Amino acid sequence: MRYLRTFLGYSSTFHILIYAIGRSPEPLAPSFGILSTAEAAEQRKQRMGRSRAPKLPCLRLGLFFFFFFVVFALRCDGGGVTSRYVRKLAATVDMPLDSDVFRVPPGYNAPQQVHITQGDHDGSAVIVSWVTTSERGSSIVLFGTSKDKLEYSAKGSYTRYKFYNYTSGFIHHCTLEDLKFDTKYYYAVGIGYTVRQFWFKTPPQPGPDVPYTFGLIGDLGQSYDSNSTLSHYQSNPNAEAVLFVGDLSYADNYPNHDNVRWDTWGRFVERSVAYQPWIWTAGNHEIDFAPEIGETKPFKPYRHRYHVPYKASGSTSPFWYSIKRASAYIIVLASYSAYGKYTPQYKWLEAELPKVNRSETPWLIVLMHAPWYNSYNYHYMEGETMRVMYEPWFVQYKVDVVFAGHVHAYERSHRISNIAYNIVNGKCTPVPDLSAPVYVTIGDGGNLEGLATNMTEPQPSYSAFREASFGHAIFEIKNKTHAYYTWHRNHDGNAVAADSMWFTNRYWHTTDDTYVA
């Protein structure tokens, strides 16, 4: 029935094809109906009186059906792939509070929930954050290039907050500045009580041909599937930093936005984020707006716990900012802050995009939470108004790739844009555009809400690959012209590469890169 409806819906196209191949002006059969015996006899009589050329009508009819099936295939099948992979039907379940991954580190007032992110615009600083619970303790970080000699120190500050009947621990933030590029540093927190030591490596100095590997994770939560996703990501020995596209703990899914789940999530991800920076994007589950329990300040837990270097890029808010890292220029946008014309975010982005020097950082990457192109029924077209505002700039400045989350599944688009009425094809719909980015939805980290499994049918022409599975992705920059991208589903305990693509840089190598690896 689906194909029959599509067939009838394109009847105007068939009429055009019929005339284009030179058919006789009268209809073959009104409304594709069945002729009566008398009508059939009359038509045979009329045909007998014409010039005898029996092969031409047959040729025309054959050409008609040939072109019909070509057009039908082109218009109904966008050439994309909807994965046939069959997932296990087990429900997504959050890990219990006594799980090993939530374990509180031993020792009095031991630092916990240790995490780092980039601390300036170019990668020569790191923000170190952690929580102490028994008492404030010290906000000092000791660090150095030898694990046995932490010769430098930096002093930070702490903050606390209350949310309904919850009071946070002492949340410390300290920025380590003037670090050497491409250098391994060891650092220690918890000075004066229980000291814990970790390490990180700074990125290479920004430059056009600097290779670098990013991980992509979104909508992670703290379920058993979340644990699989994080373990699979950690199994990749080359990944150096995570681009996180929003929705961290999902604490707001618990009664009264139980902020204990912010603490458990911080301990859960520490095994990765204490050693390599995660670049944060705020999602809808970070809003934590709950007037029914007296909580009317949006993003309160997130803003206290996760600091970003937004001032370094001239931003007035931690929800939109930019950084340079190796050969990439990363812009983080806020789906849940005002983005209309003349708003602070709009004016910042308008001024920010012309600043990007593609000779220094050729790869222009944008992070946001709500996707602009999404062929799942879940959150369908929620990003449409933001797309209308900013997509022309993305095409103008040749953004390479946009990563988003929100939809709990995976999808990759072709390079397309929908920025104006297209005179050539007569449609105001997405069209191929080599100046446009690839859009990737990777909100499949594993959270309690489960997978988005309902998709729009037929698959839109802009959608290259989609699959409702949990997983993560890797974006491996090779040089200024090429990057290799893979998406890894969580499959039977292994990080299986289910989708891959070679990217060619939009600024330096503008040929078509729609082929997959």
NUMIMAR-761337 format. One record per residue (C-alpha): residue in three letters; residue number from 1; x, y, z. Coordinates in nm, 2 decimals. Layout:
REM residues N
["ala" NUM [X Y Z]]
...
//
This chain:
REM residues 517
["met" 1 [0.00 0.00 0.00]]
["arg" 2 [0.29 0.24 0.08]]
["tyr" 3 [0.42 0.21 -0.28]]
["leu" 4 [0.07 0.23 -0.43]]
["arg" 5 [0.01 0.56 -0.25]]
["thr" 6 [0.34 0.69 -0.37]]
["phe" 7 [0.27 0.57 -0.72]]
["leu" 8 [-0.06 0.76 -0.73]]
["gly" 9 [0.09 1.06 -0.57]]
["tyr" 10 [0.33 1.11 -0.85]]
["ser" 11 [0.08 1.08 -1.13]]
["ser" 12 [0.16 1.43 -1.25]]
["thr" 13 [0.52 1.32 -1.31]]
["phe" 14 [0.39 1.03 -1.52]]
["his" 15 [0.18 1.26 -1.74]]
["ile" 16 [0.49 1.47 -1.81]]
["leu" 17 [0.69 1.16 -1.90]]
["ile" 18 [0.41 1.04 -2.13]]
["tyr" 19 [0.41 1.36 -2.33]]
["ala" 20 [0.79 1.38 -2.33]]
["ile" 21 [0.82 1.05 -2.51]]
["gly" 22 [0.57 1.16 -2.78]]
["arg" 23 [0.25 0.97 -2.69]]
["ser" 24 [-0.08 1.03 -2.86]]
["pro" 25 [-0.29 1.30 -2.69]]
["glu" 26 [-0.58 1.09 -2.58]]
["pro" 27 [-0.55 0.90 -2.25]]
["leu" 28 [-0.45 0.54 -2.25]]
["ala" 29 [-0.74 0.45 -2.02]]
["pro" 30 [-0.92 0.70 -1.81]]
["ser" 31 [-0.79 0.70 -1.45]]
["phe" 32 [-0.62 0.37 -1.53]]
["gly" 33 [-0.96 0.20 -1.53]]
["ile" 34 [-1.08 -0.11 -1.71]]
["leu" 35 [-1.24 -0.06 -2.05]]
["ser" 36 [-1.58 -0.22 -2.13]]
["thr" 37 [-1.60 -0.46 -2.43]]
["ala" 38 [-1.77 -0.20 -2.65]]
["glu" 39 [-1.51 0.07 -2.56]]
["ala" 40 [-1.23 -0.17 -2.63]]
["ala" 41 [-1.37 -0.25 -2.97]]
["glu" 42 [-1.42 0.11 -3.05]]
["gln" 43 [-1.06 0.19 -2.96]]
["arg" 44 [-0.93 -0.10 -3.17]]
["lys" 45 [-1.14 0.03 -3.46]]
["gln" 46 [-0.99 0.38 -3.43]]
["arg" 47 [-0.63 0.24 -3.41]]
["met" 48 [-0.69 0.03 -3.72]]
["gly" 49 [-0.78 0.35 -3.92]]
["arg" 50 [-0.45 0.51 -3.84]]
["ser" 51 [-0.12 0.49 -4.02]]
["arg" 52 [0.01 0.14 -3.98]]
["ala" 53 [0.31 0.16 -3.75]]
["pro" 54 [0.24 -0.10 -3.48]]
["lys" 55 [0.58 -0.09 -3.33]]
["leu" 56 [0.59 0.28 -3.23]]
["pro" 57 [0.31 0.26 -2.97]]
["cys" 58 [0.48 -0.04 -2.82]]
["leu" 59 [0.81 0.15 -2.81]]
["arg" 60 [0.64 0.45 -2.65]]
["leu" 61 [0.47 0.24 -2.40]]
["gly" 62 [0.79 0.06 -2.31]]
["leu" 63 [0.97 0.39 -2.27]]
["phe" 64 [0.70 0.51 -2.05]]
["phe" 65 [0.73 0.23 -1.81]]
["phe" 66 [1.11 0.24 -1.82]]
["phe" 67 [1.11 0.61 -1.72]]
["phe" 68 [0.83 0.56 -1.47]]
["phe" 69 [1.03 0.30 -1.27]]
["val" 70 [1.34 0.52 -1.29]]
["val" 71 [1.16 0.82 -1.16]]
["phe" 72 [0.98 0.61 -0.90]]
["ala" 73 [1.31 0.47 -0.77]]
["leu" 74 [1.48 0.81 -0.77]]
["arg" 75 [1.20 0.98 -0.59]]
["cys" 76 [1.10 0.71 -0.34]]
["asp" 77 [1.44 0.58 -0.25]]
["gly" 78 [1.69 0.84 -0.13]]
["gly" 79 [1.98 0.59 -0.15]]
["gly" 80 [2.03 0.59 0.23]]
["val" 81 [2.06 0.29 0.45]]
["thr" 82 [1.83 0.19 0.73]]
["ser" 83 [2.03 -0.07 0.92]]
["arg" 84 [1.87 -0.42 0.95]]
["tyr" 85 [2.06 -0.49 1.26]]
["val" 86 [1.83 -0.66 1.52]]
["arg" 87 [1.90 -0.55 1.88]]
["lys" 88 [1.83 -0.74 2.19]]
["leu" 89 [1.49 -0.65 2.33]]
["ala" 90 [1.61 -0.62 2.70]]
["ala" 91 [1.49 -0.30 2.86]]
["thr" 92 [1.75 -0.03 2.95]]
["val" 93 [1.81 -0.03 3.32]]
["asp" 94 [2.00 0.21 3.54]]
["met" 95 [2.28 0.07 3.75]]
["pro" 96 [2.20 0.05 4.12]]
["leu" 97 [2.36 0.29 4.36]]
["asp" 98 [2.59 0.03 4.51]]
["ser" 99 [2.75 -0.06 4.17]]
["asp" 100 [3.12 -0.07 4.16]]
["val" 101 [3.13 0.21 3.90]]
["phe" 102 [2.98 0.44 4.16]]
["arg" 103 [3.22 0.35 4.43]]
["val" 104 [3.33 0.64 4.66]]
["pro" 105 [3.71 0.64 4.67]]
["pro" 106 [3.86 0.54 5.00]]
["gly" 107 [4.02 0.78 5.25]]
["tyr" 108 [3.90 1.07 5.45]]
["asn" 109 [3.76 1.35 5.24]]
["ala" 110 [3.90 1.18 4.93]]
["pro" 111 [3.85 1.38 4.61]]
["gln" 112 [3.58 1.23 4.38]]
["gln" 113 [3.41 1.30 4.05]]
["val" 114 [3.75 1.43 3.91]]
["his" 115 [3.71 1.57 3.56]]
["ile" 116 [3.90 1.79 3.32]]
["thr" 117 [3.82 2.01 3.02]]
["gln" 118 [4.01 2.26 2.81]]
["gly" 119 [4.08 2.57 3.01]]
["asp" 120 [4.15 2.83 2.74]]
["his" 121 [4.10 2.89 2.37]]
["asp" 122 [4.40 2.73 2.22]]
["gly" 123 [4.47 2.42 2.44]]
["ser" 124 [4.75 2.54 2.67]]
["ala" 125 [4.53 2.53 2.98]]
["val" 126 [4.32 2.27 3.16]]
["ile" 127 [4.03 2.32 3.41]]
["val" 128 [4.05 2.05 3.68]]
["ser" 129 [3.73 1.99 3.89]]
["trp" 130 [3.65 1.76 4.18]]
["val" 131 [3.43 1.72 4.48]]
["thr" 132 [3.50 1.67 4.85]]
["thr" 133 [3.23 1.58 5.09]]
["ser" 134 [3.34 1.57 5.45]]
["glu" 135 [3.49 1.92 5.45]]
["arg" 136 [3.61 2.18 5.21]]
["gly" 137 [3.97 2.09 5.20]]
["ser" 138 [4.22 2.25 4.97]]
["ser" 139 [4.14 2.38 4.62]]
["ile" 140 [4.51 2.36 4.52]]
["val" 141 [4.63 2.13 4.24]]
["leu" 142 [4.99 2.01 4.22]]
["phe" 143 [5.12 1.92 3.88]]
["gly" 144 [5.43 1.85 3.67]]
["thr" 145 [5.58 1.65 3.40]]
["ser" 146 [5.72 1.38 3.63]]
["lys" 147 [5.48 1.18 3.85]]
["asp" 148 [5.74 1.18 4.13]]
["lys" 149 [5.80 1.55 4.12]]
["leu" 150 [5.49 1.77 4.10]]
["glu" 151 [5.69 2.10 4.09]]
["tyr" 152 [5.40 2.34 4.00]]
["ser" 153 [5.09 2.44 4.19]]
["ala" 154 [4.77 2.63 4.10]]
["lys" 155 [4.50 2.75 4.34]]
["gly" 156 [4.14 2.73 4.25]]
["ser" 157 [3.81 2.80 4.43]]
["tyr" 158 [3.51 2.61 4.54]]
["thr" 159 [3.13 2.64 4.52]]
["arg" 160 [2.82 2.47 4.67]]
["tyr" 161 [2.46 2.46 4.59]]
["lys" 162 [2.13 2.34 4.73]]
["phe" 163 [1.85 2.18 4.52]]
["tyr" 164 [1.53 2.10 4.70]]
["asn" 165 [1.63 1.88 4.99]]
["tyr" 166 [1.98 1.81 4.85]]
["thr" 167 [2.30 1.99 4.95]]
["ser" 168 [2.61 1.94 4.73]]
["gly" 169 [2.96 1.87 4.85]]
["phe" 170 [3.24 2.12 4.80]]
["ile" 171 [3.29 2.15 4.42]]
["his" 172 [3.64 2.27 4.34]]
["his" 173 [3.76 2.42 4.01]]
["cys" 174 [4.12 2.51 3.93]]
["thr" 175 [4.27 2.62 3.60]]
["leu" 176 [4.62 2.51 3.51]]
["glu" 177 [4.77 2.76 3.28]]
["asp" 178 [5.08 2.81 3.05]]
["leu" 179 [5.11 2.44 2.98]]
["lys" 180 [5.34 2.31 2.71]]
["phe" 181 [5.17 2.17 2.41]]
["asp" 182 [5.19 1.80 2.33]]
["thr" 183 [5.31 1.72 2.68]]
["lys" 184 [5.21 1.46 2.95]]
["tyr" 185 [5.13 1.61 3.29]]
["tyr" 186 [5.07 1.45 3.62]]
["tyr" 187 [4.84 1.62 3.87]]
["ala" 188 [4.73 1.56 4.23]]
["val" 189 [4.42 1.68 4.42]]
["gly" 190 [4.31 1.65 4.78]]
["ile" 191 [4.61 1.82 4.92]]
["gly" 192 [4.62 1.80 5.31]]
["tyr" 193 [4.40 1.49 5.33]]
["thr" 194 [4.36 1.19 5.10]]
["val" 195 [4.56 1.28 4.78]]
["arg" 196 [4.47 1.12 4.45]]
["gln" 197 [4.69 1.15 4.14]]
["phe" 198 [4.60 1.14 3.77]]
["trp" 199 [4.75 1.25 3.44]]
["phe" 200 [4.65 1.41 3.11]]
["lys" 201 [4.82 1.51 2.78]]
["thr" 202 [4.80 1.85 2.63]]
["pro" 203 [4.71 1.87 2.26]]
["pro" 204 [4.96 1.97 1.99]]
["gln" 205 [4.99 2.34 1.91]]
["pro" 206 [4.71 2.44 1.67]]
["gly" 207 [4.82 2.38 1.31]]
["pro" 208 [4.68 2.28 0.97]]
["asp" 209 [4.83 1.93 0.94]]
["val" 210 [4.82 1.82 1.30]]
["pro" 211 [4.65 1.48 1.34]]
["tyr" 212 [4.41 1.44 1.63]]
["thr" 213 [4.14 1.19 1.74]]
["phe" 214 [3.81 1.28 1.90]]
["gly" 215 [3.55 1.06 2.06]]
["leu" 216 [3.18 1.14 2.02]]
["ile" 217 [2.94 1.05 2.30]]
["gly" 218 [2.59 1.19 2.38]]
["asp" 219 [2.29 1.13 2.60]]
["leu" 220 [2.50 0.89 2.82]]
["gly" 221 [2.31 0.85 3.15]]
["gln" 222 [2.41 0.58 3.39]]
["ser" 223 [2.26 0.25 3.28]]
["tyr" 224 [2.42 -0.08 3.20]]
["asp" 225 [2.42 0.03 2.84]]
["ser" 226 [2.59 0.35 2.94]]
["asn" 227 [2.86 0.15 3.10]]
["ser" 228 [2.91 -0.05 2.78]]
["thr" 229 [2.94 0.26 2.57]]
["leu" 230 [3.20 0.41 2.80]]
["ser" 231 [3.40 0.09 2.81]]
["his" 232 [3.39 0.06 2.43]]
["tyr" 233 [3.51 0.41 2.39]]
["gln" 234 [3.79 0.35 2.64]]
["ser" 235 [3.90 0.05 2.44]]
["asn" 236 [4.01 0.28 2.16]]
["pro" 237 [4.38 0.35 2.23]]
["asn" 238 [4.39 0.65 1.99]]
["ala" 239 [4.11 0.87 2.12]]
["glu" 240 [4.25 1.19 2.29]]
["ala" 241 [3.94 1.39 2.39]]
["val" 242 [3.56 1.36 2.39]]
["leu" 243 [3.32 1.59 2.22]]
["phe" 244 [3.01 1.54 2.44]]
["val" 245 [2.68 1.66 2.28]]
["gly" 246 [2.47 1.69 2.60]]
["asp" 247 [2.25 1.51 2.85]]
["leu" 248 [2.49 1.39 3.12]]
["ser" 249 [2.34 1.23 3.43]]
["tyr" 250 [1.96 1.22 3.37]]
["ala" 251 [1.92 1.30 3.74]]
["asp" 252 [1.60 1.49 3.64]]
["asn" 253 [1.43 1.16 3.56]]
["tyr" 254 [1.43 1.07 3.93]]
["pro" 255 [1.19 1.20 4.19]]
["asn" 256 [1.26 1.56 4.28]]
["his" 257 [1.55 1.56 4.03]]
["asp" 258 [1.75 1.35 4.27]]
["asn" 259 [2.09 1.52 4.27]]
["val" 260 [2.26 1.22 4.42]]
["arg" 261 [2.25 1.10 4.06]]
["trp" 262 [2.47 1.39 3.96]]
["asp" 263 [2.73 1.25 4.21]]
["thr" 264 [2.70 0.89 4.09]]
["trp" 265 [2.74 1.00 3.73]]
["gly" 266 [3.05 1.20 3.82]]
["arg" 267 [3.21 0.90 3.98]]
["phe" 268 [3.10 0.68 3.69]]
["val" 269 [3.27 0.88 3.41]]
["glu" 270 [3.58 0.97 3.62]]
["arg" 271 [3.77 0.67 3.48]]
["ser" 272 [3.78 0.86 3.15]]
["val" 273 [3.73 1.23 3.21]]
["ala" 274 [4.00 1.25 3.48]]
["tyr" 275 [4.26 1.16 3.21]]
["gln" 276 [4.14 1.33 2.90]]
["pro" 277 [3.92 1.64 2.85]]
["trp" 278 [3.56 1.62 2.77]]
["ile" 279 [3.42 1.92 2.58]]
["trp" 280 [3.08 1.99 2.73]]
["thr" 281 [2.75 2.08 2.55]]
["ala" 282 [2.44 2.14 2.76]]
["gly" 283 [2.13 1.93 2.68]]
["asn" 284 [1.77 1.95 2.79]]
["his" 285 [1.84 1.71 3.08]]
["glu" 286 [2.08 1.97 3.22]]
["ile" 287 [1.80 2.24 3.26]]
["asp" 288 [1.67 2.10 3.59]]
["phe" 289 [1.38 2.36 3.60]]
["ala" 290 [1.13 2.23 3.86]]
["pro" 291 [0.91 2.51 3.99]]
["glu" 292 [0.68 2.25 4.15]]
["ile" 293 [0.95 2.20 4.41]]
["gly" 294 [1.07 2.55 4.42]]
["glu" 295 [1.36 2.52 4.17]]
["thr" 296 [1.33 2.80 3.92]]
["lys" 297 [1.69 2.86 3.82]]
["pro" 298 [1.77 2.66 3.50]]
["phe" 299 [2.09 2.46 3.47]]
["lys" 300 [2.18 2.51 3.84]]
["pro" 301 [2.35 2.17 3.90]]
["tyr" 302 [2.53 2.18 3.56]]
["arg" 303 [2.66 2.53 3.60]]
["his" 304 [2.80 2.46 3.95]]
["arg" 305 [2.96 2.13 3.85]]
["tyr" 306 [3.09 2.18 3.49]]
["his" 307 [3.30 2.48 3.40]]
["val" 308 [3.40 2.57 3.05]]
["pro" 309 [3.64 2.84 2.91]]
["tyr" 310 [3.36 3.05 2.75]]
["lys" 311 [3.51 3.39 2.83]]
["ala" 312 [3.82 3.30 2.63]]
["ser" 313 [3.62 3.31 2.31]]
["gly" 314 [3.43 3.63 2.40]]
["ser" 315 [3.11 3.45 2.50]]
["thr" 316 [2.89 3.59 2.78]]
["ser" 317 [2.75 3.24 2.87]]
["pro" 318 [2.89 2.89 2.93]]
["phe" 319 [2.63 2.75 2.70]]
["trp" 320 [2.79 2.87 2.38]]
["tyr" 321 [3.17 2.91 2.33]]
["ser" 322 [3.46 2.79 2.10]]
["ile" 323 [3.80 2.63 2.14]]
["lys" 324 [4.09 2.54 1.91]]
["arg" 325 [4.23 2.20 1.96]]
["ala" 326 [4.51 2.07 1.73]]
["ser" 327 [4.38 2.12 1.37]]
["ala" 328 [4.01 2.16 1.48]]
["tyr" 329 [3.81 2.47 1.56]]
["ile" 330 [3.51 2.36 1.77]]
["ile" 331 [3.20 2.57 1.82]]
["val" 332 [2.95 2.47 2.09]]
["leu" 333 [2.60 2.61 2.06]]
["ala" 334 [2.30 2.61 2.30]]
["ser" 335 [1.98 2.45 2.18]]
["tyr" 336 [1.80 2.57 2.50]]
["ser" 337 [1.91 2.93 2.53]]
["ala" 338 [1.77 3.21 2.31]]
["tyr" 339 [1.92 3.20 1.96]]
["gly" 340 [1.69 3.44 1.76]]
["lys" 341 [1.82 3.75 1.58]]
["tyr" 342 [2.00 3.99 1.80]]
["thr" 343 [2.01 3.76 2.10]]
["pro" 344 [2.36 3.73 2.27]]
["gln" 345 [2.41 3.38 2.12]]
["tyr" 346 [2.32 3.50 1.77]]
["lys" 347 [2.55 3.81 1.79]]
["trp" 348 [2.83 3.60 1.93]]
["leu" 349 [2.81 3.34 1.65]]
["glu" 350 [2.77 3.61 1.39]]
["ala" 351 [3.11 3.75 1.50]]
["glu" 352 [3.27 3.42 1.58]]
["leu" 353 [3.25 3.24 1.24]]
["pro" 354 [3.45 3.50 1.05]]
["lys" 355 [3.73 3.46 1.31]]
["val" 356 [3.80 3.10 1.22]]
["asn" 357 [4.13 3.08 1.04]]
["arg" 358 [4.11 2.77 0.82]]
["ser" 359 [4.48 2.80 0.74]]
["glu" 360 [4.55 2.73 1.11]]
["thr" 361 [4.25 2.51 1.21]]
["pro" 362 [4.11 2.37 0.89]]
["trp" 363 [3.85 2.15 1.05]]
["leu" 364 [3.54 2.34 1.16]]
["ile" 365 [3.32 2.13 1.39]]
["val" 366 [2.99 2.24 1.56]]
["leu" 367 [2.84 2.07 1.86]]
["met" 368 [2.47 2.12 1.97]]
["his" 369 [2.21 1.91 2.14]]
["ala" 370 [1.90 1.91 1.93]]
["pro" 371 [1.96 1.79 1.57]]
["trp" 372 [1.85 1.99 1.27]]
["tyr" 373 [1.81 1.69 1.04]]
["asn" 374 [1.64 1.40 1.20]]
["ser" 375 [1.43 1.13 1.03]]
["tyr" 376 [1.32 0.96 1.35]]
["asn" 377 [0.97 1.03 1.49]]
["tyr" 378 [1.12 1.12 1.82]]
["his" 379 [1.19 1.50 1.86]]
["tyr" 380 [1.10 1.54 1.49]]
["met" 381 [1.19 1.89 1.37]]
["glu" 382 [1.26 2.02 1.72]]
["gly" 383 [1.57 2.19 1.59]]
["glu" 384 [1.39 2.35 1.29]]
["thr" 385 [1.38 2.71 1.41]]
["met" 386 [1.75 2.71 1.50]]
["arg" 387 [1.83 2.56 1.16]]
["val" 388 [1.64 2.84 0.99]]
["met" 389 [1.85 3.10 1.18]]
["tyr" 390 [2.20 2.96 1.14]]
["glu" 391 [2.21 2.71 0.85]]
["pro" 392 [2.30 2.98 0.59]]
["trp" 393 [2.61 3.07 0.80]]
["phe" 394 [2.71 2.70 0.82]]
["val" 395 [2.70 2.68 0.44]]
["gln" 396 [2.87 3.02 0.39]]
["tyr" 397 [3.16 2.93 0.62]]
["lys" 398 [3.18 2.57 0.51]]
["val" 399 [3.13 2.39 0.84]]
["asp" 400 [3.27 2.04 0.80]]
["val" 401 [3.04 1.84 1.04]]
["val" 402 [2.77 1.90 1.30]]
["phe" 403 [2.74 1.66 1.59]]
["ala" 404 [2.41 1.65 1.79]]
["gly" 405 [2.24 1.43 2.04]]
["his" 406 [1.88 1.43 2.19]]
["val" 407 [1.74 1.15 1.97]]
["his" 408 [1.84 0.82 2.13]]
["ala" 409 [1.96 0.66 1.81]]
["tyr" 410 [2.22 0.71 1.54]]
["glu" 411 [2.20 0.89 1.20]]
["arg" 412 [2.44 1.04 0.95]]
["ser" 413 [2.33 1.27 0.67]]
["his" 414 [2.47 1.35 0.33]]
["arg" 415 [2.60 1.70 0.27]]
["ile" 416 [2.28 1.89 0.22]]
["ser" 417 [2.12 2.23 0.29]]
["asn" 418 [1.78 2.38 0.29]]
["ile" 419 [1.85 2.75 0.30]]
["ala" 420 [1.63 2.88 0.01]]
["tyr" 421 [1.37 2.80 -0.24]]
["asn" 422 [1.56 2.60 -0.50]]
["ile" 423 [1.47 2.73 -0.85]]
["val" 424 [1.63 2.44 -1.03]]
["asn" 425 [1.43 2.16 -0.87]]
["gly" 426 [1.13 2.36 -0.77]]
["lys" 427 [1.12 2.23 -0.42]]
["cys" 428 [1.19 2.40 -0.08]]
["thr" 429 [1.35 2.08 0.05]]
["pro" 430 [1.71 1.97 0.14]]
["val" 431 [1.93 1.95 -0.17]]
["pro" 432 [2.29 1.82 -0.21]]
["asp" 433 [2.53 2.10 -0.13]]
["leu" 434 [2.91 2.05 -0.12]]
["ser" 435 [2.95 2.36 0.09]]
["ala" 436 [2.72 2.22 0.36]]
["pro" 437 [2.82 2.00 0.66]]
["val" 438 [2.74 1.64 0.73]]
["tyr" 439 [2.50 1.62 1.02]]
["val" 440 [2.55 1.34 1.27]]
["thr" 441 [2.30 1.25 1.54]]
["ile" 442 [2.47 1.05 1.82]]
["gly" 443 [2.23 1.06 2.11]]
["asp" 444 [2.28 0.69 2.16]]
["gly" 445 [2.50 0.68 2.47]]
["gly" 446 [2.27 0.44 2.66]]
["asn" 447 [2.05 0.63 2.90]]
["leu" 448 [1.75 0.50 3.09]]
["glu" 449 [1.49 0.63 2.85]]
["gly" 450 [1.60 0.37 2.59]]
["leu" 451 [1.63 0.38 2.22]]
["ala" 452 [1.43 0.57 1.96]]
["thr" 453 [1.31 0.30 1.73]]
["asn" 454 [1.03 0.46 1.52]]
["met" 455 [1.16 0.61 1.20]]
["thr" 456 [0.99 0.81 0.92]]
["glu" 457 [0.92 0.62 0.61]]
["pro" 458 [1.04 0.62 0.34]]
["gln" 459 [1.39 0.72 0.45]]
["pro" 460 [1.45 1.08 0.34]]
["ser" 461 [1.69 1.14 0.06]]
["tyr" 462 [1.92 1.34 0.29]]
["ser" 463 [1.97 1.05 0.53]]
["ala" 464 [2.27 0.84 0.45]]
["phe" 465 [2.26 0.59 0.73]]
["arg" 466 [2.05 0.53 1.04]]
["glu" 467 [2.03 0.27 1.31]]
["ala" 468 [1.85 0.25 1.65]]
["ser" 469 [2.14 0.12 1.86]]
["phe" 470 [2.35 0.24 2.14]]
["gly" 471 [2.72 0.33 2.07]]
["his" 472 [2.98 0.60 2.02]]
["ala" 473 [3.18 0.75 1.74]]
["ile" 474 [3.54 0.84 1.65]]
["phe" 475 [3.65 1.13 1.44]]
["glu" 476 [4.01 1.09 1.34]]
["ile" 477 [4.17 1.39 1.17]]
["lys" 478 [4.46 1.28 0.95]]
["asn" 479 [4.57 1.61 0.80]]
["lys" 480 [4.41 1.93 0.67]]
["thr" 481 [4.23 1.76 0.39]]
["his" 482 [4.11 1.42 0.52]]
["ala" 483 [3.95 1.27 0.84]]
["tyr" 484 [3.82 0.92 0.90]]
["tyr" 485 [3.50 0.88 1.09]]
["thr" 486 [3.35 0.56 1.24]]
["trp" 487 [3.04 0.49 1.44]]
["his" 488 [3.06 0.19 1.68]]
["arg" 489 [2.75 0.01 1.79]]
["asn" 490 [2.74 -0.17 2.13]]
["his" 491 [2.72 -0.53 2.00]]
["asp" 492 [2.76 -0.83 2.22]]
["gly" 493 [3.03 -0.67 2.43]]
["asn" 494 [3.23 -0.55 2.13]]
["ala" 495 [3.26 -0.20 1.98]]
["val" 496 [3.16 -0.30 1.63]]
["ala" 497 [3.22 -0.04 1.35]]
["ala" 498 [2.88 -0.03 1.18]]
["asp" 499 [2.92 0.30 0.98]]
["ser" 500 [3.22 0.48 0.85]]
["met" 501 [3.31 0.76 0.61]]
["trp" 502 [3.61 0.95 0.48]]
["phe" 503 [3.56 1.32 0.52]]
["thr" 504 [3.73 1.57 0.28]]
["asn" 505 [3.77 1.92 0.43]]
["arg" 506 [3.53 2.17 0.30]]
["tyr" 507 [3.78 2.45 0.28]]
["trp" 508 [4.09 2.27 0.15]]
["his" 509 [3.94 1.98 -0.05]]
["thr" 510 [3.59 2.06 -0.17]]
["thr" 511 [3.53 1.75 -0.38]]
["asp" 512 [3.24 1.52 -0.31]]
["asp" 513 [3.31 1.30 0.00]]
["thr" 514 [2.98 1.12 0.02]]
["tyr" 515 [3.14 0.78 -0.03]]
["val" 516 [3.17 0.55 0.27]]
["ala" 517 [3.49 0.38 0.37]]
//
